[in-house]
Structure formats: structure tokens, C-alpha cells
Amino acid sequence: MTVQTTAIRPLTYSDLPQVLAIERRSFPTPWSLSMFVLELSRPSSVCLAVTEEDREAHRGRSDAIVRVMPGRSSQHRLLGYLICARYASDWHIMNIAVDPSARRRGIATALLEELFARAGTNSAYTLEVRTSNGAAIALYERFGFRGEGVRKRYYQDTGEDALIMWRLGREPPAQR
């Protein structure tokens, strides 16, 4: 029996077939391949993946989610991803998704924690989320995001509004 652990690492072009599959299962209007390629090609973007990995590859670590060094590629199942772009001094979380079969396991939480570790807890972050997506809104609120406005009819597929959320920079937890 192969024992699996969950790993977080940079998202790569080779992940895109699995990303597109998750995207189609997660959103009524999924991103196109070219949208993902564009974000992966931006040097200032933070693009992360969570995968199932062989435990042996991590020398017996028992962490629920381990970090893997940049450049490491995996042939294992992709569970979720995050795309975040930097605009001027702020970060914009463009896309975050977890495979429906892997939800409620802390994957989105781990992706956000890793984003903040890489991009900085003192940075400002923004995102848009469907007003009907209560689970996502609650997740973002746990990380200090607050609703700051609404984009009317933002989602073209349904005409649904988007809640604009912001998380302003703050001191790291150790300094509070």
C-alpha cells in the first residue's frame, strides 16, 4: 500500500491539464488554457499547487501539508491551485480552486497560508467572490479579508454580483 501525503509547491505548465479539469468541475465559466498560461508566465505572480505525493519522497515528515522546493514536479494527483498576481503594491487573488472530491481538507487554507508566507503578511490583497459563495467568503474572512464593495453583474454566466474583498497589510502574528 502506498502512503500519500499532501504537498504544496509552485504550479507548473505541466499541471495545466489537471488544473483545467478541476476548473471545469468547480466553476460554471472556467478559465481558458491561455488565461492560465498568461498568469504562469508573469514573473511577479505567485502560482501554487497542492498535490498528493508519496510520503517516502518527504523522508517521513508527518505534516498534513508539506512544502516542496521550487522546480519540483509531481506526477501525482493535483488537489487544488491558487493564482495571485501583483499589481503595483497590491496582490490580486485571481483564482483559487480545490477539486470537489478533496474539499473540506484544509487545502484552500494551506494555499492562502503559503501565499502569505511567499508574498508577505504585510502586503495588501484583494479578490472578487460570488456573493452566493458563502463558504469562500467565510474562508476569506478567517484570513482577515473584509467586504469593501460590490461589482454588479460581474459574473457574465449568471449576472451574479461579486463581493470585492480586501485584506490590508498587518503585523506578523509573532509581533502582535
PyRosetta script that sets phi, psi and omega in degrees:
from pyrosetta import init, pose_from_sequence

init()
pose = pose_from_sequence("MTVQTTAIRPLTYSDLPQVLAIERRSFPTPWSLSMFVLELSRPSSVCLAVTEEDREAHRGRSDAIVRVMPGRSSQHRLLGYLICARYASDWHIMNIAVDPSARRRGIATALLEELFARAGTNSAYTLEVRTSNGAAIALYERFGFRGEGVRKRYYQDTGEDALIMWRLGREPPAQR")
pose.set_psi(1, 129.3)
pose.set_omega(1, 178.3)
pose.set_phi(2, -87.3)
pose.set_psi(2, 128.9)
pose.set_omega(2, 178.5)
pose.set_phi(3, -92.6)
pose.set_psi(3, 131.5)
pose.set_omega(3, -179.0)
pose.set_phi(4, -109.7)
pose.set_psi(4, 146.7)
pose.set_omega(4, 169.8)
pose.set_phi(5, -129.8)
pose.set_psi(5, 165.2)
pose.set_omega(5, -177.7)
pose.set_phi(6, -99.2)
pose.set_psi(6, 133.2)
pose.set_omega(6, -178.6)
pose.set_phi(7, -123.3)
pose.set_psi(7, 148.2)
pose.set_omega(7, 175.0)
pose.set_phi(8, -117.5)
pose.set_psi(8, 135.5)
pose.set_omega(8, -175.0)
pose.set_phi(9, -156.5)
pose.set_psi(9, 171.0)
pose.set_omega(9, 175.3)
pose.set_phi(10, -61.5)
pose.set_psi(10, 140.6)
pose.set_omega(10, 175.2)
pose.set_phi(11, -74.0)
pose.set_psi(11, 140.4)
pose.set_omega(11, -179.0)
pose.set_phi(12, -124.5)
pose.set_psi(12, 166.0)
pose.set_omega(12, 177.5)
pose.set_phi(13, -59.1)
pose.set_psi(13, -33.8)
pose.set_omega(13, -179.2)
pose.set_phi(14, -68.2)
pose.set_psi(14, -15.2)
pose.set_omega(14, 177.4)
pose.set_phi(15, -80.2)
pose.set_psi(15, -15.1)
pose.set_omega(15, -168.6)
pose.set_phi(16, -59.9)
pose.set_psi(16, -35.5)
pose.set_omega(16, 176.0)
pose.set_phi(17, -59.2)
pose.set_psi(17, -41.1)
pose.set_omega(17, 178.1)
pose.set_phi(18, -72.1)
pose.set_psi(18, -36.3)
pose.set_omega(18, 176.8)
pose.set_phi(19, -59.4)
pose.set_psi(19, -47.5)
pose.set_omega(19, -179.0)
pose.set_phi(20, -62.6)
pose.set_psi(20, -36.5)
pose.set_omega(20, 178.1)
pose.set_phi(21, -65.3)
pose.set_psi(21, -44.5)
pose.set_omega(21, 177.4)
pose.set_phi(22, -64.6)
pose.set_psi(22, -42.5)
pose.set_omega(22, 179.9)
pose.set_phi(23, -56.4)
pose.set_psi(23, -45.0)
pose.set_omega(23, 179.9)
pose.set_phi(24, -66.1)
pose.set_psi(24, -35.2)
pose.set_omega(24, 179.6)
pose.set_phi(25, -78.0)
pose.set_psi(25, -17.2)
pose.set_omega(25, -172.2)
pose.set_phi(26, -102.8)
pose.set_psi(26, -28.4)
pose.set_omega(26, -171.2)
pose.set_phi(27, -130.0)
pose.set_psi(27, 141.7)
pose.set_omega(27, 177.8)
pose.set_phi(28, -65.7)
pose.set_psi(28, -30.6)
pose.set_omega(28, 176.4)
pose.set_phi(29, -125.7)
pose.set_psi(29, 88.9)
pose.set_omega(29, -176.1)
pose.set_phi(30, -72.1)
pose.set_psi(30, 154.3)
pose.set_omega(30, 172.2)
pose.set_phi(31, -63.4)
pose.set_psi(31, 154.1)
pose.set_omega(31, 175.5)
pose.set_phi(32, -87.3)
pose.set_psi(32, 165.3)
pose.set_omega(32, 175.9)
pose.set_phi(33, -57.1)
pose.set_psi(33, -43.1)
pose.set_omega(33, -177.4)
pose.set_phi(34, -63.6)
pose.set_psi(34, -31.6)
pose.set_omega(34, 177.8)
pose.set_phi(35, -65.7)
pose.set_psi(35, -42.4)
pose.set_omega(35, 178.0)
pose.set_phi(36, -67.5)
pose.set_psi(36, -42.5)
pose.set_omega(36, 178.9)
pose.set_phi(37, -59.8)
pose.set_psi(37, -43.4)
pose.set_omega(37, 179.3)
pose.set_phi(38, -59.6)
pose.set_psi(38, -47.1)
pose.set_omega(38, -178.4)
pose.set_phi(39, -68.0)
pose.set_psi(39, -38.3)
pose.set_omega(39, 177.6)
pose.set_phi(40, -66.0)
pose.set_psi(40, -27.3)
pose.set_omega(40, -177.6)
pose.set_phi(41, -81.2)
pose.set_psi(41, -12.8)
pose.set_omega(41, -179.5)
pose.set_phi(42, -78.8)
pose.set_psi(42, 122.1)
pose.set_omega(42, -178.6)
pose.set_phi(43, -64.3)
pose.set_psi(43, -25.3)
pose.set_omega(43, -177.4)
pose.set_phi(44, -88.6)
pose.set_psi(44, -6.4)
pose.set_omega(44, -179.8)
pose.set_phi(45, -76.1)
pose.set_psi(45, 151.4)
pose.set_omega(45, 170.2)
pose.set_phi(46, -111.4)
pose.set_psi(46, 115.6)
pose.set_omega(46, -178.0)
pose.set_phi(47, -123.8)
pose.set_psi(47, 119.4)
pose.set_omega(47, -173.2)
pose.set_phi(48, -123.0)
pose.set_psi(48, 152.1)
pose.set_omega(48, 176.9)
pose.set_phi(49, -129.8)
pose.set_psi(49, 146.0)
pose.set_omega(49, 169.4)
pose.set_phi(50, -115.9)
pose.set_psi(50, 126.7)
pose.set_omega(50, -178.0)
pose.set_phi(51, -130.4)
pose.set_psi(51, 161.9)
pose.set_omega(51, 168.3)
pose.set_phi(52, -86.5)
pose.set_psi(52, 131.3)
pose.set_omega(52, -176.8)
pose.set_phi(53, -127.3)
pose.set_psi(53, 157.1)
pose.set_omega(53, 172.5)
pose.set_phi(54, -67.2)
pose.set_psi(54, 130.7)
pose.set_omega(54, -179.7)
pose.set_phi(55, -59.9)
pose.set_psi(55, -35.2)
pose.set_omega(55, -179.1)
pose.set_phi(56, -59.7)
pose.set_psi(56, -28.7)
pose.set_omega(56, -179.4)
pose.set_phi(57, -68.0)
pose.set_psi(57, -14.0)
pose.set_omega(57, -178.1)
pose.set_phi(58, -113.9)
pose.set_psi(58, 19.9)
pose.set_omega(58, 173.7)
pose.set_phi(59, 52.2)
pose.set_psi(59, 45.3)
pose.set_omega(59, 172.5)
pose.set_phi(60, 78.1)
pose.set_psi(60, 10.1)
pose.set_omega(60, 177.6)
pose.set_phi(61, -60.6)
pose.set_psi(61, 143.1)
pose.set_omega(61, -177.8)
pose.set_phi(62, -109.1)
pose.set_psi(62, 7.9)
pose.set_omega(62, 178.7)
pose.set_phi(63, -56.6)
pose.set_psi(63, 146.6)
pose.set_omega(63, 176.3)
pose.set_phi(64, -64.1)
pose.set_psi(64, -41.7)
pose.set_omega(64, 176.6)
pose.set_phi(65, -134.5)
pose.set_psi(65, 125.0)
pose.set_omega(65, -178.7)
pose.set_phi(66, -107.1)
pose.set_psi(66, 156.1)
pose.set_omega(66, 176.0)
pose.set_phi(67, -92.5)
pose.set_psi(67, 141.5)
pose.set_omega(67, 178.5)
pose.set_phi(68, -117.3)
pose.set_psi(68, 142.3)
pose.set_omega(68, -176.5)
pose.set_phi(69, -61.7)
pose.set_psi(69, 148.2)
pose.set_omega(69, 177.4)
pose.set_phi(70, -55.3)
pose.set_psi(70, 145.5)
pose.set_omega(70, 178.0)
pose.set_phi(71, 91.4)
pose.set_psi(71, -13.2)
pose.set_omega(71, 179.4)
pose.set_phi(72, -75.0)
pose.set_psi(72, 133.4)
pose.set_omega(72, 179.8)
pose.set_phi(73, -111.9)
pose.set_psi(73, 154.9)
pose.set_omega(73, -178.5)
pose.set_phi(74, -134.5)
pose.set_psi(74, 143.0)
pose.set_omega(74, 174.1)
pose.set_phi(75, -97.8)
pose.set_psi(75, 3.6)
pose.set_omega(75, -177.7)
pose.set_phi(76, -82.9)
pose.set_psi(76, 172.7)
pose.set_omega(76, -174.9)
pose.set_phi(77, -67.0)
pose.set_psi(77, 128.7)
pose.set_omega(77, 175.3)
pose.set_phi(78, -79.0)
pose.set_psi(78, 130.0)
pose.set_omega(78, -178.8)
pose.set_phi(79, -103.4)
pose.set_psi(79, -28.4)
pose.set_omega(79, -178.6)
pose.set_phi(80, -171.9)
pose.set_psi(80, 169.3)
pose.set_omega(80, -178.3)
pose.set_phi(81, -154.6)
pose.set_psi(81, 163.0)
pose.set_omega(81, 178.1)
pose.set_phi(82, -141.7)
pose.set_psi(82, 137.5)
pose.set_omega(82, 175.9)
pose.set_phi(83, -123.6)
pose.set_psi(83, 123.2)
pose.set_omega(83, 179.4)
pose.set_phi(84, -134.5)
pose.set_psi(84, 128.6)
pose.set_omega(84, -178.0)
pose.set_phi(85, -112.2)
pose.set_psi(85, 146.2)
pose.set_omega(85, 177.2)
pose.set_phi(86, -96.9)
pose.set_psi(86, 129.7)
pose.set_omega(86, 175.8)
pose.set_phi(87, -126.9)
pose.set_psi(87, 114.5)
pose.set_omega(87, -175.4)
pose.set_phi(88, 54.3)
pose.set_psi(88, -116.3)
pose.set_omega(88, -177.3)
pose.set_phi(89, -102.6)
pose.set_psi(89, 0.3)
pose.set_omega(89, -177.1)
pose.set_phi(90, -111.9)
pose.set_psi(90, 155.7)
pose.set_omega(90, 175.9)
pose.set_phi(91, -105.0)
pose.set_psi(91, 138.6)
pose.set_omega(91, 178.4)
pose.set_phi(92, -118.0)
pose.set_psi(92, 113.3)
pose.set_omega(92, 175.2)
pose.set_phi(93, -75.2)
pose.set_psi(93, 110.4)
pose.set_omega(93, -173.1)
pose.set_phi(94, -87.1)
pose.set_psi(94, -37.3)
pose.set_omega(94, -173.4)
pose.set_phi(95, -158.5)
pose.set_psi(95, 133.2)
pose.set_omega(95, 172.1)
pose.set_phi(96, -144.4)
pose.set_psi(96, 130.9)
pose.set_omega(96, -179.2)
pose.set_phi(97, -149.4)
pose.set_psi(97, 148.2)
pose.set_omega(97, 175.0)
pose.set_phi(98, -125.8)
pose.set_psi(98, 135.8)
pose.set_omega(98, 177.6)
pose.set_phi(99, -52.4)
pose.set_psi(99, 133.1)
pose.set_omega(99, -178.4)
pose.set_phi(100, -52.8)
pose.set_psi(100, -32.7)
pose.set_omega(100, -179.6)
pose.set_phi(101, -74.9)
pose.set_psi(101, -10.5)
pose.set_omega(101, -177.3)
pose.set_phi(102, -115.8)
pose.set_psi(102, 11.1)
pose.set_omega(102, -178.1)
pose.set_phi(103, -73.3)
pose.set_psi(103, 159.7)
pose.set_omega(103, 178.9)
pose.set_phi(104, 70.5)
pose.set_psi(104, 27.1)
pose.set_omega(104, 177.8)
pose.set_phi(105, -117.1)
pose.set_psi(105, 8.0)
pose.set_omega(105, 178.5)
pose.set_phi(106, 86.7)
pose.set_psi(106, 12.2)
pose.set_omega(106, -176.1)
pose.set_phi(107, -70.2)
pose.set_psi(107, -46.8)
pose.set_omega(107, 178.2)
pose.set_phi(108, -63.4)
pose.set_psi(108, -38.7)
pose.set_omega(108, 176.5)
pose.set_phi(109, -59.8)
pose.set_psi(109, -46.3)
pose.set_omega(109, -179.9)
pose.set_phi(110, -63.4)
pose.set_psi(110, -39.4)
pose.set_omega(110, 178.2)
pose.set_phi(111, -62.5)
pose.set_psi(111, -44.3)
pose.set_omega(111, 179.3)
pose.set_phi(112, -66.5)
pose.set_psi(112, -41.6)
pose.set_omega(112, 177.8)
pose.set_phi(113, -60.6)
pose.set_psi(113, -42.1)
pose.set_omega(113, 179.4)
pose.set_phi(114, -68.1)
pose.set_psi(114, -38.9)
pose.set_omega(114, 175.9)
pose.set_phi(115, -57.7)
pose.set_psi(115, -48.4)
pose.set_omega(115, -178.6)
pose.set_phi(116, -65.8)
pose.set_psi(116, -34.2)
pose.set_omega(116, 177.5)
pose.set_phi(117, -65.9)
pose.set_psi(117, -37.6)
pose.set_omega(117, -178.0)
pose.set_phi(118, -81.7)
pose.set_psi(118, -41.9)
pose.set_omega(118, -173.7)
pose.set_phi(119, -95.1)
pose.set_psi(119, -16.4)
pose.set_omega(119, 176.4)
pose.set_phi(120, 108.2)
pose.set_psi(120, 135.0)
pose.set_omega(120, 178.8)
pose.set_phi(121, -75.9)
pose.set_psi(121, -19.8)
pose.set_omega(121, -180.0)
pose.set_phi(122, -87.6)
pose.set_psi(122, 0.0)
pose.set_omega(122, 179.3)
pose.set_phi(123, -80.8)
pose.set_psi(123, 161.1)
pose.set_omega(123, 174.3)
pose.set_phi(124, -96.5)
pose.set_psi(124, 140.3)
pose.set_omega(124, -178.0)
pose.set_phi(125, -129.4)
pose.set_psi(125, 146.1)
pose.set_omega(125, 175.1)
pose.set_phi(126, -137.6)
pose.set_psi(126, 161.9)
pose.set_omega(126, 177.6)
pose.set_phi(127, -164.1)
pose.set_psi(127, 164.5)
pose.set_omega(127, 170.0)
pose.set_phi(128, -117.8)
pose.set_psi(128, 142.9)
pose.set_omega(128, 179.6)
pose.set_phi(129, -142.0)
pose.set_psi(129, 143.7)
pose.set_omega(129, 177.6)
pose.set_phi(130, -57.3)
pose.set_psi(130, 136.6)
pose.set_omega(130, -179.5)
pose.set_phi(131, -63.3)
pose.set_psi(131, -22.1)
pose.set_omega(131, 179.2)
pose.set_phi(132, -84.3)
pose.set_psi(132, -7.3)
pose.set_omega(132, -174.9)
pose.set_phi(133, -90.1)
pose.set_psi(133, 73.1)
pose.set_omega(133, -177.1)
pose.set_phi(134, -60.0)
pose.set_psi(134, -36.5)
pose.set_omega(134, -179.8)
pose.set_phi(135, -64.5)
pose.set_psi(135, -43.8)
pose.set_omega(135, 179.4)
pose.set_phi(136, -67.5)
pose.set_psi(136, -42.0)
pose.set_omega(136, 179.3)
pose.set_phi(137, -60.2)
pose.set_psi(137, -43.6)
pose.set_omega(137, 178.9)
pose.set_phi(138, -63.0)
pose.set_psi(138, -40.6)
pose.set_omega(138, 177.3)
pose.set_phi(139, -60.4)
pose.set_psi(139, -49.8)
pose.set_omega(139, -178.7)
pose.set_phi(140, -62.9)
pose.set_psi(140, -39.0)
pose.set_omega(140, 178.4)
pose.set_phi(141, -62.9)
pose.set_psi(141, -35.2)
pose.set_omega(141, 177.0)
pose.set_phi(142, -62.4)
pose.set_psi(142, -25.7)
pose.set_omega(142, 179.0)
pose.set_phi(143, -94.9)
pose.set_psi(143, 10.2)
pose.set_omega(143, 175.8)
pose.set_phi(144, 91.3)
pose.set_psi(144, 6.5)
pose.set_omega(144, 175.4)
pose.set_phi(145, -74.0)
pose.set_psi(145, 144.9)
pose.set_omega(145, 177.8)
pose.set_phi(146, -132.5)
pose.set_psi(146, 142.6)
pose.set_omega(146, 176.3)
pose.set_phi(147, -66.7)
pose.set_psi(147, 130.2)
pose.set_omega(147, -177.6)
pose.set_phi(148, -124.2)
pose.set_psi(148, 1.7)
pose.set_omega(148, -179.9)
pose.set_phi(149, 165.7)
pose.set_psi(149, 177.8)
pose.set_omega(149, -178.5)
pose.set_phi(150, -132.5)
pose.set_psi(150, 136.0)
pose.set_omega(150, 170.7)
pose.set_phi(151, -99.5)
pose.set_psi(151, 108.9)
pose.set_omega(151, -177.8)
pose.set_phi(152, -64.8)
pose.set_psi(152, 133.8)
pose.set_omega(152, 175.2)
pose.set_phi(153, 51.9)
pose.set_psi(153, 37.9)
pose.set_omega(153, -176.4)
pose.set_phi(154, -65.2)
pose.set_psi(154, -39.9)
pose.set_omega(154, -177.0)
pose.set_phi(155, -89.0)
pose.set_psi(155, 112.0)
pose.set_omega(155, -173.6)
pose.set_phi(156, -67.1)
pose.set_psi(156, -27.6)
pose.set_omega(156, -176.3)
pose.set_phi(157, -67.3)
pose.set_psi(157, -35.3)
pose.set_omega(157, -176.8)
pose.set_phi(158, -123.7)
pose.set_psi(158, -11.1)
pose.set_omega(158, -174.9)
pose.set_phi(159, 76.6)
pose.set_psi(159, 11.0)
pose.set_omega(159, -178.8)
pose.set_phi(160, -70.0)
pose.set_psi(160, 149.5)
pose.set_omega(160, 176.7)
pose.set_phi(161, -76.4)
pose.set_psi(161, 155.7)
pose.set_omega(161, 173.5)
pose.set_phi(162, -112.2)
pose.set_psi(162, 134.9)
pose.set_omega(162, 171.6)
pose.set_phi(163, -84.3)
pose.set_psi(163, 126.3)
pose.set_omega(163, 175.8)
pose.set_phi(164, -89.5)
pose.set_psi(164, 122.9)
pose.set_omega(164, -178.8)
pose.set_phi(165, -118.6)
pose.set_psi(165, 145.4)
pose.set_omega(165, 178.2)
pose.set_phi(166, -129.8)
pose.set_psi(166, 144.1)
pose.set_omega(166, 170.6)
pose.set_phi(167, -125.6)
pose.set_psi(167, 110.7)
pose.set_omega(167, -177.9)
pose.set_phi(168, -84.2)
pose.set_psi(168, 153.8)
pose.set_omega(168, -179.7)
pose.set_phi(169, -55.6)
pose.set_psi(169, 148.0)
pose.set_omega(169, 178.8)
pose.set_phi(170, -149.7)
pose.set_psi(170, 167.9)
pose.set_omega(170, 178.6)
pose.set_phi(171, -66.6)
pose.set_psi(171, 146.4)
pose.set_omega(171, 173.8)
pose.set_phi(172, -60.0)
pose.set_psi(172, 151.5)
pose.set_omega(172, -177.5)
pose.set_phi(173, -53.1)
pose.set_psi(173, -35.1)
pose.set_omega(173, -177.2)
pose.set_phi(174, -67.2)
pose.set_psi(174, -20.0)
pose.set_omega(174, -176.7)
pose.set_phi(175, -101.2)
pose.set_psi(175, -0.5)
pose.set_omega(175, -178.8)
pose.set_phi(176, -77.7)
pose.dump_pdb("model.pdb")
